[in-house]
Amino acid sequence: MKSSDIWQLSAVELAKSTKIGDITAEAAVQASIDRMAQVNPDLNAVVVDLSDDAIVRARALDKSRTDGKPCGPLHGLPVTIKINVDQAGHATSNGVSALVDLIAPDDAPVVKNLQDAGAIVIGRTNTPEFSFRADTDNPLHGRTHNPWGRHISPGGSSGGAGAAVMAGIGAFAHGNDIGGSLRFPAAANGAVTVKPGLGRVPAWNPSQTVERGILAQNMSVQGVITRSARDLHLAMPSLIAADPRDPFHVPMPWNGKTQATPVRVAFCKETYGYALHPEVDAALDDARAALIDAGYHVEEVTLPDVFDAGRTGYRALMGEVYALMKGDVDAAGSQTVRDIFAVYFQEFSPFSGVELLQMMAKRTQYARDWSLFMQRFPLVLTPFLPQPFFKPDRDTEGAAGVHEVLGCAFYSYAMNFLGLPAASVPSRLAQLPTGPQPINVQIAAPRWREDLAVDACIAIEDRIGCMCKPLWEQMRSRI
């Protein structure tokens, strides 16, 4: 393989080569840095360039390997980190101009775990202000663009991560998710991810001065976005390594016990009054066919009330946001993000007082219903969004825009409220009047069984293919 093509390798392929020395860590990192220099000026996905530090670390890892020291599972893999997570010596700006000087005193657990496993950070990726939009733009670093074209938002809040990894910048990208912020960018860019369940990946920012609200703690998770589903099985075991700074992390192994076969999959196209686009309908059928071909038993069923769980959960989260975060948004946010938050509070009328406490308690009822249901159906295949991904800045277009972007995304934030794992995988490349666009579906799994969801993503990907290949062909014609 030519050195200029190394960036095209999957994380699994690259890790195999770097650990045995067929490809040096320096060559792997340099290939991603070169790719970043080629495509990032147009995308603005990586907003903090750490190329120089990355090369120094790569050379150190190469020396360590040649000295006979053991290699970590992610030895020499170039990765990116989202700018809302602490990385020692760098600003955790969260897309907010007022936080540009908030320099992290230490690494967050997820950064430490990645680097301990041998990963090399080549840059930090963009996020919207306060990481609270499904699109990615902010006054500090500007807009991130989707590599498929400017007719599609890159998603958010891990929009820089999704655009970067699909464009070939890094083997995989760190991101996080409180209501869909891993899965929105995966769906927008045709990438793959699994939102871990509650307590799976240790989380904490050493720069924070107060603890996050209890719902933010229970709904927000750390993860990665990849080009290939198999890369999740490589990356996630390193992410879930225990860290005492997160006292509620649960040290469970990545792989659970073998399921009885065929694994049963609940299949549902219900969109609760939202129109199901024909291409999303077809993507669901394609995913179902792929799972059946792979030996899964797929049965169309009625789910526990995911719409009510999702809307209740997000209204509860908005109650906490209104009480604990609105003042910061008003004080440090742009007019654009203040206007968006005002519409959020209209779309998801915040619970408050006793009612907020009651709805937080009701979370257990929803989770119990799903836990019992998943005794029969360990996997649940559904739409992620009922329509193809929206255009940039759709959420700035008042109530109708926010309703299209978040109102219909109950399958997404319901899983955060329930604390369940949920994967996103592309199952179709739609040719729409606006241009080509990947369509992702969602696969939910029981608590602690992210591995089952990833296995199902692999089965779909094996039939459909990775979306990066047609994307790179399209990008080649534009570069």
Disulfide bonds with the S-S distance in Angstrom:
none
